Amino acid sequence: MVFLDAGKCQKCKTKICIEMCSGQAITAGSDGGVPLFDREKCIHCAACLWNCVYAREEGSDLANVDFRAGSGGLHSNIN
């Protein structure tokens, strides 16, 4: 999982992705900026994906969060 636009995360006041993460895989980043992601704790519930308040681009239904599975599937070192 990646945050696509770090600037949007830095502007975000709610950080709802941290609150909604049932696996506690997303934690507050240093100085309130981009949240940190721990792939070992991620249970792939997609709460971050569905609750992110920022769109990838104006008019898009897609959030500023993206799941990326490499050759190892959901538990690859890319995700």
Buried (B, 14 or more C-beta within 10 A) or exposed (E): BEBBBEEBBEEBEEBBBBEBBEBEBBEEBEEEBBBEBEBEEBEBEBBBBEBBBBBBEEEEEEBBBBBEEEEEEEEEEEB
